[in-house]
Structure formats: structure tokens, C-alpha cells
Amino acid sequence: MDNIRGTNTCALSGLTPKELFDAAPASEEFTRMFLNNREYTNLPRKLNVAFTGCLENCIHAETQDIAMTPAFGTDGAHGFNVAVGGKMGSGGMSIAEPLDVFVSPEEAASLASTITLMFRDEGSREKRTRARLAFLLDDWGVAKFRERLQGRWGRPLQRAGQDARYEHHADHVGVNPQKQEGLYSVGLSVPTGRTCADDMTELARLALVYGSGAIRLTVGQNAIIADVPEANLPALLEEPLLSRLSPDPAPQMRGLVSCTGNDYCNLALIETKSVSRRVIEALDSRYPDAAPLRMYWSGCPAGCGNHHAADIGFQGGKTRFEGEVVDAVTIFAGGRTGPNAQPARKVMEQVPVLFTSGGASVLPRAAMESCRVTQIHRYPTNGTQRPNKLPASHSDSLIEATADPRRMSDSQH
């Protein structure tokens, strides 16, 4: 069914000191509006909605159909700036367009409802490939969209306020102080977002023993144990589970996101979980001092892994090698969300997903070359400025290996 796909907000809403305000109540109010309410069903296409008060750009708000991000109103009041029309998918990443609208936290859910019902009534239903909210915005333009929204809203919309967000992105991994004095959140890296039932049971136990029992999940496929008293931190950090789900992962493992892949998704063209992990482990072994990069994998053009929003993105596909059809990836680089959002651009096409008997692959070197040619410089997650320590160019050997992956020796990984 084409409906609202839940709402998204910062995993540390109400806990992080780096938020302008807690946006979770607005998200919860909007959720109560549409759950079990037939008025919000039968939309032209799916609808993704985000409310965030976090200043650290943790949820890729610009990829959402409706994005509400923290801002200061003209009178200094806290609220949301509103953007619409973001999406991922086969057409690439569309960045949500600012509507020049500011709304208070108390009215945010109601405005999101008004936008949703306008989409229901006005969105195109002729072709599913052009039925997302982004295409209604394309057809109308921002000025008309805002005018029609104001008509439905029934009173003048406030002009956008000052964007309160920082430039950098945070993943909320690691030990971080909460706004509640003496309490900490402990963000754990879950490699590729895949774990097992026993580990989940143990995670729940740790949350109860050392925290309040709360576990929060992030858009980076990681888990956070919340409300841990400072006195409990040493014992928690010594727990065996944290050797597998680490609060201090290797730099590239920290930024890894991988879609389901063809293990369980009939749209995926390649297997993503194990391949992405092998590539990341090779990179962390070869470049242990590099600052974290966000590397996102999608098994098909649908982009569930948000690869267009990554520093380095991988999109699954197929190619021919020695007369056989093999798994391949197209590589993108330079994507980001936040105040200066931009889609990643394509830098390599149809790189074969092949490994030698020793486990070597061209993909780690292709990833780092993609980083070099686009001159990506990332900020560490604490927001201080430090460029990545990137390897020197190896373009010639990369091109040769991409053309013939057999040339990769077992030591070249």
C-alpha cells in the first residue's frame, strides 16, 4: 500500500545536548494522526517524513518527502524550517526543496498532515515512476506549492527562520554525555546492521543492567544503550558483547551502511552484507589512521542503502567478465546531507565484485580512488576539522585491475 512509511527523528531525541529542542513529541503526534486513519491511506506513492531537533544532521533529512529541521524563527523562537520533495530511488537523489516556511513544534504535526493530504489529493497517479511528492513539486514549483499549502493551512505561513544546524554529521556512536546530568549514551556499531538473536537478547540485558532499559536505533544501522550512569560505564565497556558491537569501531566500519541485499530482497541485484564487510575490513586494515568515511551500499537502483548520500556509495548491478555475467557495483562519491546537501556523483561504472583466492579485491582500492578523485575531506564526528589521510594516487594500477580483476595479487587488498 502507498502510505506514510513511519516518521524519522534523531535517535537521541530528548537526550543529546546537541539539539535545539526535542522533536520526538511532534513526530509522535503526527504518527498518532495517521495510524489507523483511512484518511492517510491510498496516497499516490509512499511518503517519508522526518522531524529533527538535532543539530548534527544525523538522519539525512534532505532525502525525505517532508523534512522538518531545527531553526530559529524571526523572533528567536525555536521551531522547524520545512522542506519537501526529497527522495532516493532509480532517478537518483532529489534534495528536499526549502519552502521558505517556519513552523512551531506545537504546529509541526498539523502542517505535516496538511502537506500529506494535499499530496493525497493533488499528486499524480498516472505513472508510478512519477508519483512521488518530488514530482508534484516539479510540476508546480516551490511558489505554487507554498501558495496551495497556505490555502489549505487557512492562514499565512511564517517565513523560514535561521537554520540552526552545524555543518558536520554525527552518527551517535561511542560514549556521549546526555543532557541529563551524570547520564551517558553508549552507541554501538552493528557491522552492516546484521546481528543475531542471542546478541539482541544480550543487548537488552545490558540495557536493563547498566541503563534504563532503553535501546535506540539509528539510521546508520547501529544501536544505542541510553541512560547509563557514569559509574556503570567501566563495567559496561568490559562486557563481551561490546567486542562484537563496538562503541569504538575501526574508522571505516563505523561509517558502513548496507541494504538487505539479495539474501532477502527480490529487487537486489547483488549480495551486499558480506561483500561490503570484506571491503571495509580490507580498508581498515590498510588505512587504520584514516578518519571515518560514510560508505553506503544499495543492492539495486532503488537506493535503500542511501548510497547517493554517502561519501562513497556503491550501487549493485551486473556486468560481463570473461563471457560470464557477474555481480558488479557502480561507485559514487561526494554525497552528503545537511545544510549544504548534494548527491554523490558517479565516478566508476560496473566494477566487478570479484575476490581472489586470498580474499583480495579491486573494490577497496576503487573506493579510495573514488575518494581521491572527488577530493573528499570529511570531518570527524566531533565536528573538529581534520582532512582524511588519503592514499596517494594509484590510477593506472586501479584502471588495470578494474579491467582485469585477476591482476589483483593476494597482497593487494
Beta strands, then each sheet from edge to edge (+ up, - down):
strand 1: 4-8
strand 2: 47-51
strand 3: 66-72
strand 4: 78-84
strand 5: 97-103
strand 6: 162-163
strand 7: 174-177
strand 8: 183-188
strand 9: 215-217
strand 10: 223-229
strand 11: 256-258
strand 12: 295-298
strand 13: 312-321
strand 14: 324-333
strand 15: 345-352
sheet 1: 1+ 2+ 3+ 4- 5+
sheet 2: 1+ 2+ 3+ 6-
sheet 3: 7+ 8- 10+ 9-
sheet 4: 11+ 12+ 13+ 14- 15+
end
